[in-house]
Amino acid sequence: MRLGQKRERTEIMSNTATMDSSSAVGTLVFDSHANIVQFSGVAEQRKHDVKQLALVKLDDEGFGAVEDSAAGMRIDLYRQGDLTVASYYRV
């Protein structure tokens, strides 16, 4: 995984908040200790991502994105307090 191009915060927030099933193919929620709180869709097979995703530097408002080009996935991240939401999208 590598840090992808920065995307508009409003686009990431919109996608994360709505979790539109036609666009997001999975979600992974984890805490600051990399404990998985919840998962859905493709995230069930990608639980191993937590260790890497926990290390991603996010902007001052808690947003970020990474791309796993080998898997054809983009992962939008949003962290608030102790929890991080990772939303998976096919690219």
N, C-alpha and C positions, 0 to 999 in steps of 0.2 A: 504494500500500500504506500502511496505517496500523497503528500499534501497537494490537493488540486487547486485550480484557480479559485480565488475568492468569489463567491456568489453574492448576490444582493441579499441582505439580511431578511428583507420582507418576503422574498421568495422562499427562503429556507424556513422561515417561521410559518408561513402559510402552509407549506407542504407538511411540516412537522405537526402543526396544530390540527390539520384536517385529516391526515393519514388517509387520503383518498385512495381507495383500493385499486383504482384504475392506474395509479402512478406509483405509489409505494408498493414494493413487493415484500417488505418485511420491516420489522422494528425490533430494536434491542434496547432495553433500559437497564442501566447498571449504576451502582453507587460508586463513591470515591475510593472504595477498597476493591474495585473490580468484581464485586459480587453481582451476579445477574438477578435482577428484580422481576423482569418480564421479557418475553420474546414472542414474536409471531412471524408467520411466513418463512421466508428463506433464512431469517436470523436463527431459526432452530438448528440449521446446519452450519451456522457461522458463529457459534458461541465463542470459538477460539479467538475471534477478532477482538474481544474485550481488552486483552492485555495491550494490544497495539493502539486501539482506539482511546484508551485511557491516557495515553501519552501524547495524543495530538494536541498541539497548542491551538487554543481557540482565541478569538478576538475578545476585546474588553467586554462585549455584551454576551459572550458565551456561545457564539456561533462559529462553525467551521465546516469544512468538507474535505473528504479524501476520495481518491479513486483507486479502485483495484482493477486495473486494465486487464489483467490476466483472467479475472472472473467476469469482466464486463459489467462491473457494478460501481455506482457512485454512492457514497455514504455521507449524508448530511448529519451534522452533529449539533446538538443544542444542550448546553449544561446550565442548570440552575440549581444553586445550592449543592446538595450532595448527589443529585441525580443527573445522569446524562442520557439523552435519547438519541439513538442512532437510527436513522431512516434509510433503508436500502432502496435503490432504484437501479433498473437496468439501463445501460447506456448503449 
